[in-house]
Amino acid sequence: MKPGADFTFIRPHFPSLSFSCSAGPAWCRLERRLRTAEQAFRQIQNIVDFTSNVISCLLGEKFVHSGEVVRLPLEFVRQLSIKIQHQRPAWRCDKVMDIYSGCALCLPNLTSPTLHQPTPTPPLCIEIKPKCGFLPSPKHVSKDIKTRVCRYCMHQHYKVANGKWKRRSLYCPLDLFSGNKQRMHFAIRHLIEEPQNNLKVFKGGQCIYSSKEGSDESPDTNSLLHHLRPYFLRGNNRVNGHVTTKAVLNDFIQVLGNALLSAAGGDGGQVTDRTGEGRSFCEASLFNKERIRHGSQGLPTNNILSRILQTQMLDSLDIEGLYPLYCRVEQHLQDFPKDRTGLQIDGPYDQNFLEKVQKCLMEDDDSVEYAAAKVHQYRIAMTAKDCSIMVTLVPSSEEEDDDEDLSSQKRLRDFRPQAFSSSVSVLDLDPKPLDSVPRQLRLDQKIVSCYLRTGGTLPNSSLPPLPSILAAEREERALRFQAV
């Protein structure tokens, strides 16, 4: 999904089709194209139904854009496919856009909201793929390491070993989902230092910061901070009247963290305590628990991170515990293929589907219905683990004060961070196919094996910041020296 595009085109996966036609080849091709277009429309409509009837109920309607299926002229789709091909990352180029069905999923362009008051600086939009925010229960895993080190941190070793990325990211999802501001800011800083596919920054709809897969070049953090500086000219960390680059970075992280913690567009909300779970700290995280001096250890119940985490935790068995249930379903479908519809393996994603997921029994009764419900829970959890959070920040316009002490108020305001209005949305919410379960099991085994083989080698302290962040600290020291 391309969050910067007004339309999202999804190429469905079609099984091979065979037809018995008495007409000539041209008619066969036409019939196949018509049937393929119908299948494409149905598959994209399935995504809309899954998003609106299932995910929206779990994450909250205010955070989810279900989109709608639209039909487009085939020539327009063909020209668009040609135009954007060079902009696609190399790892996606093996997936070809469907230019024959004329079906597309239309979604709002969240990187450049149209309904906002004009401001001197355009809106910012930050895309975050947070990934899985908890550790699995030891009851269903074969390797103890999985209960101590999160999937994301282990996966980093595997990705570097296979050349997908040149450097490990030190971001840990459990820090972001902790609800503790210190840990969250720590996680966001590491996302900025090594964004990979987990962070992008847009300004006025244009991507100004991201990583290129497999590239030897570090992301240009200095360029990002240059773009951000006009938004934080009123920062409270000035040196000799100058807002330092370090202050810009800190203010940006603070504003983003506050937006992620906001509950349904406003601060507050009941906090869920997670201190006793033992599944909210990852041993691979470089955050020292002793640094936590104050603040909650949970998330406001109405905020988006809390809702995503609770949806992720529908995966209560881990892939290892789920796989035998998947095999039960697969064996049953081989014996009784017509039951595929009744078990709603491919939808429809309606209220009945959601009820099956929510009313699933706690204990296995050896039925295929129980196994299918747990598989559905896992598929929904995987969607939540792979979703994208879009945080849009719109700078507040300057307001004139009528107070007679205007000058002193303005001076006080100038030393506060820029005010923003924010909105949060969630994208990339398509349902995961049933046949993804065996692939996930194989990948899980490879990730754990690689981590154990490398010894989970991590530095004792944080890796040095990127050159631009070091330059920012040198800049701050130099300005302080000059001020003296």
Order of alpha helices (4+ residues) and beta strands (2+ residues): beta-alpha-alpha-beta-alpha-beta-beta-alpha-alpha-alpha-beta-beta-alpha-beta-beta-alpha-alpha-alpha-alpha-alpha-alpha-beta-alpha-beta-alpha-alpha
